[in-house]
Amino acid sequence: MTQENQNSSPEQENPAVNPVAEAAAETPPVKTPEQEVAELNQKVGELQDNFLRAKAEGENIRRRAVEDIAKAHKFAIESFAEHLVPVTDSLYAALSTDAGDAKAFKEGLEITLKQLLSAFEKGRMTEINPAVGDKFDPHHHQAIASVPSDQEPNTVVSVLQRGYTVADRVLRPALVTVSAPK
């Protein structure tokens, strides 16, 4: 006999030798109804625990999202406000000086206005300042009056007050006078 034949058992050479042992190995032992109920109760408990954990996690995610949204609303203007602080400093400096020179005061105001417009730009705020002769746009302009004019009807004759948009959304329309046919 070879080494392999000596190490192998008779069941390995001929699996049909012990059919009872094979059948017993393939079929699980029969459980009593109490054991089955106990196993099912354990599975139900595990599933309930998993459900409660998932539900709590979902509630925590929802709560955190609500808090994050509240913080975003509360501090959304923070970066815009940071750009306005230097403008305020310039205005306070202008008020604290006792300069009698109107020309220098006007130059200071122009520089402060440039600072303010730069802050608007950084905050995605743009000016609506239509030129005389532009077509009236009801989405960006508000007509205060119409005056007889030689210009084409419904064109801007004068701008009474500039308007502003924030991120392409109209904050305030420009107040304009429009032309009417004579």
C-alpha positions in Angstrom: 0.0 0.0 0.0 1.2 3.5 -0.7 1.6 6.3 1.8 -1.7 7.9 0.7 -3.7 4.7 1.0 -2.4 4.1 4.5 -3.4 7.6 5.7 -6.8 7.5 4.3 -9.7 6.1 6.2 -12.2 3.6 4.8 -15.0 6.3 4.8 -12.8 8.6 2.6 -12.2 5.8 0.1 -15.9 4.8 -0.1 -18.3 7.4 1.1 -21.3 5.0 0.9 -19.9 2.8 3.7 -21.7 4.8 6.5 -24.9 6.3 5.1 -26.5 6.9 8.5 -23.6 9.0 9.7 -23.8 11.1 6.5 -27.5 11.6 6.8 -27.1 12.7 10.4 -24.4 15.2 9.4 -26.5 16.8 6.7 -29.8 17.3 8.7 -29.7 19.8 11.5 -30.9 18.6 14.9 -34.6 19.0 15.5 -35.4 22.0 17.7 -38.1 22.2 20.2 -40.8 24.9 19.8 -39.5 26.7 22.9 -36.0 26.8 21.4 -37.3 28.2 18.1 -39.4 30.8 20.0 -36.3 31.8 22.1 -34.2 32.2 18.9 -36.9 34.2 17.1 -37.3 36.4 20.2 -33.5 37.0 20.3 -33.5 37.9 16.5 -36.5 40.3 17.1 -34.6 41.9 20.0 -31.5 42.4 17.8 -33.6 43.8 15.0 -35.4 46.2 17.4 -32.0 47.3 18.8 -30.7 47.9 15.3 -33.8 49.8 14.3 -33.6 52.0 17.4 -30.0 52.8 16.8 -30.6 53.6 13.1 -33.6 55.8 14.2 -31.4 57.6 16.8 -28.6 58.2 14.2 -31.1 59.6 11.7 -32.5 62.0 14.4 -28.9 63.0 15.3 -28.1 63.8 11.6 -31.3 65.8 11.2 -30.6 67.7 14.5 -27.1 68.5 13.4 -28.3 69.6 10.0 -30.8 72.0 11.6 -28.1 73.4 13.8 -25.7 73.8 10.8 -28.4 75.7 8.9 -29.2 77.9 11.8 -25.5 78.8 12.2 -25.2 79.4 8.4 -28.1 81.8 8.6 -26.7 83.5 11.7 -23.2 84.0 10.4 -23.9 84.4 6.7 -23.4 88.1 6.7 -20.1 87.8 8.6 -17.8 87.9 5.6 -19.7 90.9 4.1 -19.5 92.7 7.4 -15.8 92.2 7.5 -15.5 94.1 4.2 -17.6 96.9 5.6 -15.5 97.6 8.7 -12.8 99.5 6.9 -15.5 101.7 5.3 -16.8 102.5 8.7 -13.3 103.3 9.9 -12.8 105.7 7.1 -16.1 107.5 7.8 -15.2 107.8 11.5 -11.8 109.2 10.5 -13.5 111.8 8.2 -15.9 112.8 11.0 -13.1 113.2 13.5 -11.0 115.6 11.4 -11.5 119.2 11.7 -10.5 120.0 8.1 -11.9 123.1 6.6 -10.9 122.2 3.1 -14.0 121.1 1.2 -11.9 119.7 -1.7 -9.9 117.4 0.6 -13.1 116.3 2.3 -14.7 115.4 -1.0 -11.7 113.4 -2.1 -11.9 111.5 1.2 -15.6 110.8 0.6 -14.8 109.5 -2.9 -12.1 107.2 -1.5 -14.6 105.9 1.1 -17.2 105.4 -1.6 -14.6 103.3 -3.6 -14.0 101.2 -0.5 -17.8 100.7 0.0 -18.2 99.7 -3.7 -15.3 97.3 -3.3 -17.0 95.8 -0.2 -20.2 95.5 -2.2 -18.4 93.7 -5.0 -16.7 91.2 -2.6 -20.2 90.6 -1.1 -21.5 89.9 -4.6 -23.6 93.0 -4.5 -23.8 95.0 -7.7 -25.2 98.4 -8.5 -28.1 98.9 -11.0 -27.4 102.2 -12.6 -29.1 102.5 -16.0 -27.9 105.0 -18.4 -30.2 107.6 -20.0 -31.6 106.1 -23.1 -31.5 102.5 -21.8 -34.6 100.4 -22.4 -36.9 100.2 -19.3 -36.5 96.8 -17.6 -39.3 96.1 -15.1 -37.2 93.4 -13.4 -34.5 95.9 -12.5 -36.1 99.3 -12.7 -39.1 100.9 -11.0 -40.7 103.7 -13.0 -41.7 106.6 -10.8 -43.0 108.8 -13.6 -43.3 109.0 -17.3 -42.5 112.3 -19.1 -43.1 113.3 -22.7 -39.8 113.0 -24.6 -38.3 112.8 -28.0 -36.7 109.5 -27.0 -38.2 106.1 -27.9 -41.1 105.2 -25.5 -40.2 103.2 -22.4 -36.6 104.3 -22.2 -34.9 105.7 -19.2 -34.9 109.6 -19.1 -33.3 110.0 -15.6 -32.2 107.9 -12.7 -33.6 109.1 -9.4 -32.0 106.4 -7.2 -29.7 103.5 -8.0 -30.8 99.9 -7.4 -28.8 96.9 -6.1 -28.7 93.2 -6.7 -27.2 90.5 -4.5 -26.0 87.4 -6.4 -28.3 88.2 -9.4 -31.3 88.8 -7.1 -32.8 92.3 -7.0 -32.4 93.8 -3.6 -33.8 97.2 -4.6 -34.8 98.2 -8.2 -33.4 101.5 -9.6 -36.0 104.3 -9.4 -36.2 105.9 -12.9 -38.3 108.3 -15.0 -39.3 106.9 -18.3 -40.1 108.5 -21.6 -43.7 108.6 -22.9 -44.8 109.5 -26.5 -45.6 113.2 -27.0 
